[in-house]
Amino acid sequence: MHDQDTPKPGARYDLLEQMALYLMTGDDQPIWSVADIGRDLDDPTGVEDAVRGLRRAGLVHQTTDGFVFATRAGWRMVEIVGKVS
């Protein structure tokens, strides 16, 4: 009998986006390099895709020199949802 749920195809990607946004809205520092986020979350290549998705959703801004930070909408989303994992 099968007693474990099959994960949704995008669940890992969604979680990576969520963790990256939570990291950017934490108390540690307001602006991050994508490489630092990748190292912190142990997934450098996946974080690049996650940050791109967050940018497209309007939750993250990226500077011309590659640093990223949460937008006002990103901060508000985290306030509404709360930091859950």
N, C-alpha and C positions, 0 to 999 in steps of 0.2 A: 504494500500500500504506500502511496505517496503522501507523506505528511509535511513536506516543506513547500512553501509557496514558490512559484517560479518568478524571479524578479522581472520587472518590466524592462524592456530593452534600454530605455533611457534613464533608468534609475541611478546608475553610477554617475552619469554625466550631470544629472540634476543635483545629486549630492555634492559633487565637486563644485558646481556653480554656487550652491548654498554655502559651502564651507569657505570659498574664496570671498564671497560677499560678507560673511560674518567676520572674517579676518580683517577685511578693510574697514569694517564699522566697529572694530574693537577699540579698546583704550590704549593699545600699544603705540600705534602710529597711524596717521591719517592717509599717508601716501606710500605706495608700494611699487617696487619694480615687479614685473610679471615673473622674472626669474626667482626673486625672493619668495613670492607666493608659492611657486612651484616647489622650491626647496622645503618650505614650511609644511606643505601638504603632501610631500613625497610623490609628486606626479608632475614633473616639469612640462611634458608635452600635453597632458590632459588639461592643465591649467591654462595654457594658451588658448585652447578651444573654449574653455569655460569663460575666460575673460572676454573673448570675442562675443560669446552669447550674451553676457551681461551688458556689454557695450551696445549691442543691437537692441536689447530690451530697454535701454535708457537708464540702467541702474548703476553704470560705471562710466566715468570719463577717462580718456587716455591722453596724456600730454604728448607733444611732438617728440620729446626725448624718451618716450616709452613708459613713463610712470603712470600708474592708475590709482584712482580714488573713487569712492562711492559718491554718487550724485545725491541730491536731496531726496529724490524718489527712492534710491537705494536705502538710505537711512530710514526713511518713513516706512518702507516695506518691512525692514527688520524690526522697527518699533511695533508695527501692527501684528506681525507674525510672532515675534519673539525669537530668541536664539534657541531653537530646538534642534536636536540631532537624532 
